[in-house]
């Protein structure tokens, strides 16, 4: 996460936070994207998809 500047950074007030619990299906991830603006959320979601090696649509459907 840090390599892609996605880890939550309190100084910047933005980043991606993964939930610790395991969802019912046992293999998807729950996460939240924190940013000051909608464009910042979208940009971070794009970088998250890139970091995970998935298409953004696949990320949106399967991970959220």
N, C-alpha and C positions, 0 to 999 in steps of 0.2 A: 504494500500500500504506500509506503513512504517513497519507494522508487518512482511511482507515478504521481506523487504529491496528492494522494487521495486520503491518507490517514488524517483523522480530525486534528486540526491544529487550533488550539484555543487562541493563539495570538492572531491568527487570520480569521477565526470565527467561522471556519468552514471545513468540510471534509466529509468522508463517508464513515458511518458507524455501523458495524455489523452487530446484530442481536446475538446474545449468548445462547439463548434457548434453541432447542431443536424443533422445527415445525413438524406437524403431524405426519407428513410424508417421509421425513427422515433424511432428505437429501437436498432440499432447496435451502437457500439462505435468505434471511430477512435482513434488510438494511435500511438505513435512512441517510439521505444526502442533505447536508446543512450548508446553506449559502445565503448570502444577502439578497440575491436576485434570482429570478426564474432562469435567466440565461446561465447563471453560475451553476445551478442544479443540472441543467441540461448538459453543460460542458463537462461536469464531473461524471455524469452518467455515461457519457460517450467515452471518457477515459477509463471508467470502470469496465465497460464492455471490452475495450481494447486490452486492458490488463488481464481480463479473464479469458480473452481469446474467443469471444462470442459476438454475434451481431447484436446491435442495440435492441432490436425488436425482440430477439430471443431473451436477452437480459430482462427486458420489461415484462415479458410474459412468464418466464420461468423462475426468475429470482425474486420478484416482488411478491 
